[in-house]
Structures are given as structure tokens and as C-alpha cells.
């Protein structure tokens, strides 16, 4: 195999695929990227057995063939080569190493047999639809912060995507929760997605999809089967296994009848939470909100670090109330609010609080209170 590729094209392709490769692998071939040269293009493939990313890019192919090489090493070399360099990758039949040359630089990298490289089995992806890249990115951004990292409840380790009905309007809904907070976002249901079954996309795949969406300007192609999901981003294709489990009935925990409303300016609120939480205990990060007519007072009492409080103006006219939250969760939610105001809907100090966005009616959040 021998091909020549422009450094920028090589770096972009490797940047997309190498991110799926784990730094430590018990299976050596999984540390490598598969490079296939044919026609006038090179295809780069990386996998961790649960997810696969393939990207094709233009190249001058002098000799067709396949080779595998260490993904992270190859990426670091490409990253450090000068802009505009032409990079030649070559594998000779009598040499167990792949050579990389660019200008006066030359590298020899260990290669493993392409026949050992695992291929993700293909299956019938029954449902396929097109979705705007910016809307898919929005669904992920609004929800992924609430994905659980607790491996024992594996069915919470991803984003639950399904078809739902909002005010007699079909929507594509994304939901994530870790049991302490919940995030929900919706978009107009894309044509062709009506028959999609409810799925759970794993956290690692979610993060890689979001990264690939950075370079996607138009619609992305989404294909779904019972066990897999595939995203097409033009030259790049990501395929991932889905989490085999049932997402809990999240609708039951979203309070719809909370009648104590507080509206507060998002930026000053987030800044005040961040300041006051500086002395909160690392474990609970607890902060108390005390609401009364026209104001909210944020308070932290830490026996070791001291006490802090800050008063903010707020649109609140119900009975005086005190409630505690994890400060990090409050900041995570505030970071997703697109409008100028955060709207809190309370019931009492022991019940879930619903948070909505004045600038995005298709997103909402739920926070479980803490004892303070």
C-alpha cells in the first residue's frame, strides 16, 4: 500500500477517528487505526468494539491496500507536521512496519495485520431520517450533563431518545437523568422518524457524536435499528451499539402542579451561586435558597470553611420558602438556559423543583432538593 495525502486532510480524519480509541487496551489491535487505500481516497477506521468511526478523504493512491498503525501516535505525528505538507504512508510487503514521510521527516511505525482488525457487524437499520445538525447538537447540549456515571444503573448511562407527543404535536425528545436531576429537550419530529423505537445512546457515543457535529453544517443522516444507531456526517460515519435496557418512566418525576414561581436573571444568579458555593463542602456542594417577596437569598454554612450569603432580586410573590440544592447542579442547569431568565417552579422544600427556560420552551429540567 502507498498513498499520499495532504497533512490537513490526514489530521482532520485522524482527529475524528482516533478519539474512539482507548488509551489503554488489552487487545493490541484496538489501539490501531485501519487505513484502506483504493481509487482516489483513503478510509480511516477506528473502533472500541462498541462504537466505530469511519472517515473517507481524498488521496493520491499509488498502490492500493490496507494497513493498521497506532492511532494516537499517528495523530500526534500528523499534528506536529508543518502546515501544507504532503504526507506519504507506505507499507511494503517485506517490511512489518508502516513508513510515514513528509518533507525531511520519516517515521517507521509498528503495524498489525489488517485481517485482525475487528469489523462491526452490519444489520438492517430499519429507520432512517435526516435531521438538522444544529438541532441534534442542541438536544445533546441540553441533556448530556445529566447523564449518570454510575455504572450499576447502566440504563441511565446515556441519553434516552424517543418519539413523544407535546400538545398534540409529535416531537423527537431527548432525556437524561442521574436520579438527582433530569434534563429534557425536544425538536420537531423529522420526517421518517415516526416509526423509531425508544433508544438509549451511550454516554461515550453521545460525546463523539457531539464532537463530529462541530464540523457538520447541513443535515445529518440518522439510522436506527433495535441494537445500533448510525450517524452520517458527510465523509464521516459513526456507528454505535445502543444500551440494552429500559429507561425509567421519567414523566412521573416531572412536577406539573408546582405553584410557587420564581423568576430570576440567569447570569447574576449563576454568578452568585458560583461565588457563594466557593466555601461549600466538596461532597454535597449544598446551597440554600431562601425566597421571600421580591428576593432570593443564597446561603452556605460550612463548619470548616465558614459562612457565605448573597441576596438577589427575584420575581417571587408566594409564601416564604427555604430549599437546598447541589450548587454544581444549579450551575449546570443555568449554563443551558438560553433566555435571560431562569424560571423555578417549587412545591415545598422536599419536593422536586421544575426549572424552565424563558428563551426555549422545548427544554425543561428537574432538580431534587437537598436537606440543608
PyMOL commands that set and color helices and strands:
alter all, ss='L'
color gray80, all
select helices_A, chain A and resi 7-20+28-31+71-80+114-116+133-146+151-156+203-213+250-253+266-279+327-336
alter helices_A, ss='H'
color red, helices_A
select strands_A, chain A and resi 2-6+32-38+41-47+51-58+60-63+65-70+86-91+97-102+105-112+127-132+158-166+169-177+181-188+199-202+219-224+228-233+236-241+260-265+286-292+295-302+306-313+315-316+321-326+341-346+353-357+360-367
alter strands_A, ss='S'
color yellow, strands_A
deselect
rebuild
show_as cartoon
